[in-house]
Amino acid sequence: MVVARLPGILIWSAALTLLGASAAACGTEEASGTMTASTVTVTTAAAATSTSTTTLPPPTTTTLAVAAPLEVDGPGRYQAEVLSGGLVRRFLLVVPESAPDPAALVLVFHGFTRSPEEIEATSGMSALAEEHGFIVAYPAGTGFPRRWLSSPLLGDQDVAFVRDMVALVSGAVGIDPQRVYAAGMSNGGGMAARLACDAADLVAAVGPVAAAYPSGGSCDPSRPVPVAAIHGTADPIVPYEGLGEALPAVEGVLAFWVRENGCGVEPAVEAVAEGVTRVAWGGCTAGADVVLYRVADGRHGWPGSGDSSPWGATTDLVSASALLWEFFAAHPMP
């Protein structure tokens, strides 16, 4: 059954979105770090149009960038690249000393205009990975300003990139395919949410934070996907109560997943910290629980980050990363 995707909002204007989609389709992503790009030469020749003796034009030679293989030499922090969709895509990989073989892999997507390094610093996920023994990948979006093409209306480029990145990482370090998870902030939270729809075979569970959920298309996951969302009720960028037809209320988004996952209608509600309420729907198909952490008066930020910007000030009484990892650890792929 195809279920209509809930309407969402892109933080930027429609004109910028279309411009960015075009630029992302034909542009190149920044490349940096320890990996270097090699090249491959493709030679083509024009076909003769007649059986008579014809002098063919000289071959045309095109040089394409190819990302070098990922080599993980023990624990560390690696700048890495993968060739995906004709673009050399960048990501930051953190392999803690505590990671077993195989280990869980957590993907963390940055917000609109941000970077892998910024979401690593904001989330504190790398320190948590060292504490609990999992691997983290922080991928980079495309375009200028840098962003995720989270809406199906903008194509499947970033979904394909995630698949290519996970395949590359899995070939270089031991990854448990039943424990690949996706989290993200704002536009990156929307990307994590899209993976629940379009890559349910790849990610075991997702954790959108202050997410701008994707719009357009349909959401027809191949299996029930556990979802843990975190959102502030005073978010001025992605309003908790929604914005007319353009932006659904956050609880409306969660209601979609409650129905999709066959959960019980009545949630369990409990306070986990001052101003932070956990709303959890149980009895879901295949244990695909749906959870909402509602932050009273929380703004557009990552709880526990210490961010005090005008739009990012939110609670530090809980850690979004710790809450998400607790949820992820309890929800491997069935």
C-alpha positions in Angstrom: 0.0 0.0 0.0 1.3 3.4 -0.9 0.8 5.9 1.8 0.9 9.6 0.9 3.9 11.3 2.5 2.9 14.0 5.0 3.4 17.5 3.7 6.6 19.1 4.9 8.6 22.3 4.5 12.0 23.1 3.2 13.7 25.9 5.2 14.8 27.7 2.1 12.5 29.2 -0.6 11.1 27.2 -3.4 13.2 29.1 -5.9 16.4 28.4 -4.0 15.4 24.7 -3.7 15.0 24.3 -7.5 18.2 26.2 -8.1 20.0 24.1 -5.6 18.7 20.9 -7.0 20.0 21.9 -10.4 23.3 22.9 -9.0 23.6 19.7 -7.0 22.9 17.6 -10.1 25.7 19.1 -12.1 28.1 20.4 -9.5 30.9 18.8 -7.6 31.3 18.3 -3.9 34.3 19.6 -2.0 37.0 17.0 -1.5 39.4 17.0 1.4 41.2 14.8 3.9 43.5 11.8 3.9 41.9 10.2 0.8 42.9 11.4 -2.6 41.0 11.1 -5.9 42.5 9.1 -8.7 41.3 9.3 -12.3 40.0 6.9 -14.9 40.2 7.6 -18.7 37.3 6.8 -20.9 37.9 6.7 -24.6 35.1 6.8 -27.2 35.1 6.9 -31.0 32.4 8.0 -33.4 30.8 5.2 -35.5 31.0 5.2 -39.3 27.8 6.2 -40.9 28.5 4.3 -44.2 30.1 1.0 -45.3 32.4 3.0 -47.6 35.9 3.9 -46.6 35.6 6.6 -44.0 38.2 8.3 -41.9 37.0 8.4 -38.3 37.6 11.4 -36.2 40.2 10.9 -33.4 38.9 9.3 -30.2 37.5 11.6 -27.5 39.1 11.2 -24.1 37.3 12.2 -20.9 38.9 12.1 -17.4 36.6 11.3 -14.6 37.3 11.6 -10.8 37.3 8.3 -8.9 37.5 8.2 -5.1 40.3 6.1 -3.8 39.5 3.0 -1.7 38.8 3.7 2.0 41.6 2.3 4.2 40.9 2.2 8.0 44.1 1.5 9.9 42.7 1.0 13.4 40.8 3.5 15.6 40.9 7.1 14.5 39.1 10.0 12.8 39.1 9.7 9.0 38.2 12.2 6.2 36.9 10.0 3.5 35.4 10.1 0.0 33.1 8.0 -2.1 32.1 8.3 -5.8 28.3 8.4 -5.9 26.1 9.6 -8.8 29.1 11.0 -10.6 30.1 13.2 -7.7 32.9 12.7 -5.2 31.1 12.9 -1.9 32.8 13.6 1.4 32.2 12.2 4.9 33.9 12.1 8.2 34.3 8.6 9.8 35.1 8.1 13.5 36.2 4.7 14.6 36.6 4.6 18.4 39.0 2.2 20.1 36.1 0.7 22.0 34.3 -0.4 18.8 33.9 -4.2 18.5 34.0 -6.2 15.2 31.4 -5.9 13.9 30.1 -2.7 15.3 26.9 -0.6 15.0 27.1 2.4 12.6 25.3 5.7 13.3 24.9 8.2 10.5 24.5 11.8 11.6 23.4 14.3 9.1 24.2 18.0 9.5 21.7 20.8 9.1 21.1 23.3 6.3 24.4 25.2 5.4 26.3 23.2 8.1 29.1 20.6 7.8 30.1 17.2 9.2 32.5 18.8 11.5 29.9 21.1 12.9 27.3 18.4 13.6 30.1 16.3 15.2 30.8 19.2 17.6 27.2 20.0 18.2 26.0 16.5 18.8 28.9 15.1 20.9 28.2 11.8 19.2 31.8 10.8 18.8 32.4 10.9 22.5 29.3 8.8 23.0 30.6 6.4 20.4 33.8 5.9 22.4 31.8 5.3 25.6 29.4 2.8 24.0 31.5 1.2 21.3 29.9 2.2 18.0 31.2 3.8 14.8 29.9 7.2 13.5 29.8 8.6 10.0 29.1 12.3 9.4 28.2 12.8 5.7 28.3 16.1 3.8 25.5 17.4 1.7 25.9 19.1 -1.7 25.4 22.5 -3.2 25.8 26.0 -2.0 24.6 26.5 0.6 25.3 22.9 1.6 22.1 20.9 2.1 20.3 17.6 1.8 17.9 16.8 -1.0 15.5 15.2 1.5 12.4 15.6 -0.6 11.6 12.9 -3.2 10.8 15.8 -5.5 14.5 16.6 -5.7 15.5 13.1 -6.7 17.2 10.1 -5.1 20.8 11.4 -5.3 21.3 11.6 -1.5 19.6 8.2 -0.8 22.0 6.6 -3.3 25.0 8.4 -1.6 24.0 7.0 1.8 23.9 3.5 0.3 27.3 3.9 -1.4 28.8 5.4 1.8 27.6 2.5 4.0 28.8 0.0 1.4 32.3 1.6 1.4 32.5 1.8 5.2 31.4 -1.8 5.5 34.1 -2.9 3.2 36.8 -1.2 5.3 35.7 -1.9 8.9 33.4 -4.5 10.5 29.9 -3.1 10.4 26.8 -5.0 11.7 24.3 -4.7 8.9 21.4 -5.2 11.4 22.6 -2.1 13.4 22.9 0.8 11.0 21.0 3.9 12.3 20.4 7.4 11.0 20.0 10.7 13.0 20.1 14.3 11.9 19.4 17.9 12.7 16.9 20.1 10.9 17.4 19.5 7.2 19.5 16.6 8.2 16.7 15.3 10.4 14.5 15.4 7.3 17.1 13.3 5.5 17.2 10.7 8.3 13.3 10.6 8.1 13.4 10.1 4.4 15.7 7.0 4.8 12.9 5.5 6.9 10.7 5.7 3.9 13.2 4.9 1.1 15.9 2.8 2.7 14.2 0.7 5.3 16.3 -2.2 4.2 19.4 -0.3 5.1 18.7 1.6 8.4 17.3 -0.2 11.5 15.9 3.0 13.1 16.0 6.7 12.7 16.2 9.7 15.0 15.2 13.1 13.6 16.0 16.2 15.8 14.2 19.5 15.1 13.6 18.0 11.7 12.3 19.6 8.6 10.5 16.6 7.2 10.6 15.8 3.5 7.6 16.8 1.3 6.1 15.3 -1.8 6.0 11.8 -3.2 4.9 8.8 -1.1 6.2 7.0 1.9 5.9 3.2 1.5 8.7 1.6 3.6 9.5 -2.0 3.0 9.0 -2.8 6.7 8.0 -1.0 9.9 10.8 1.4 11.0 11.3 2.5 14.6 11.3 6.3 14.9 12.5 8.5 17.8 11.9 12.2 17.2 13.1 15.1 19.4 11.5 18.6 19.0 11.1 21.8 20.9 7.6 23.4 21.3 9.0 26.9 20.7 11.0 26.1 17.5 10.9 29.2 15.3 12.4 27.5 12.3 10.3 24.3 12.1 7.3 25.1 14.3 6.1 22.3 16.5 2.4 23.1 15.7 3.1 23.3 12.0 2.4 26.0 9.5 -0.8 25.6 7.6 -0.8 23.2 4.6 2.9 23.7 4.1 4.2 22.3 7.3 2.5 19.6 9.4 2.4 19.6 13.2 5.2 17.5 14.6 2.7 15.2 16.4 1.0 14.7 13.0 4.2 13.4 11.6 4.5 11.0 14.5 0.9 10.0 14.0 1.7 8.9 10.5 4.4 6.5 11.8 2.1 5.3 14.6 -0.4 4.2 11.9 2.3 2.9 9.5 3.9 0.8 12.3 0.6 -0.5 13.6 1.2 0.9 17.1 -1.4 1.3 19.9 -3.4 4.5 19.7 -2.8 5.6 23.3 0.8 6.5 24.2 2.6 6.2 27.5 3.6 9.7 28.7 6.3 10.4 31.2 8.5 13.3 32.3 12.2 12.4 31.8 13.6 15.8 32.9 12.2 19.2 33.8 10.4 20.4 30.6 11.1 17.2 28.7 8.3 14.7 28.1 8.6 11.3 26.6 5.6 10.2 24.5 5.9 6.6 23.5 3.6 4.4 21.4 4.0 0.6 22.0 2.5 -2.6 20.7 3.9 -1.8 17.2 4.4 -4.3 14.5 7.9 -6.1 14.7 8.7 -3.9 17.7 8.9 -0.8 15.6 8.3 1.7 18.4 7.5 5.3 17.9 8.8 7.9 20.4 8.6 11.6 20.7 10.7 13.6 23.1 8.8 16.9 23.5 10.9 19.8 24.8 8.8 22.5 26.4 9.9 25.9 25.2 12.7 24.3 23.3 13.9 26.1 20.3 15.7 25.0 17.1 18.6 23.1 18.5 20.2 19.8 19.6 19.4 19.1 23.3 22.6 18.7 25.3 24.7 20.7 22.9 25.1 23.8 25.0 24.0 25.9 21.9 22.9 29.3 23.0 22.3 30.9 19.6 19.0 32.9 19.3 17.3 30.0 17.4 19.3 27.2 18.9 18.9 27.7 22.7 17.3 24.5 24.0 17.5 22.2 27.1 20.7 20.8 28.4 18.9 18.7 31.0 18.9 15.8 28.5 21.3 14.7 25.7 19.7 14.1 22.4 22.6 11.9 21.4 22.3 9.8 24.5 18.5 9.4 24.1 18.9 8.4 20.5 21.6 5.9 21.1 19.5 4.3 23.9 16.7 4.0 21.4 18.9 2.7 18.6 20.6 0.1 20.8 17.2 -1.3 21.7 16.0 -1.5 18.0 18.3 -3.6 15.8 17.0 -4.7 12.4 14.6 -7.7 13.1 
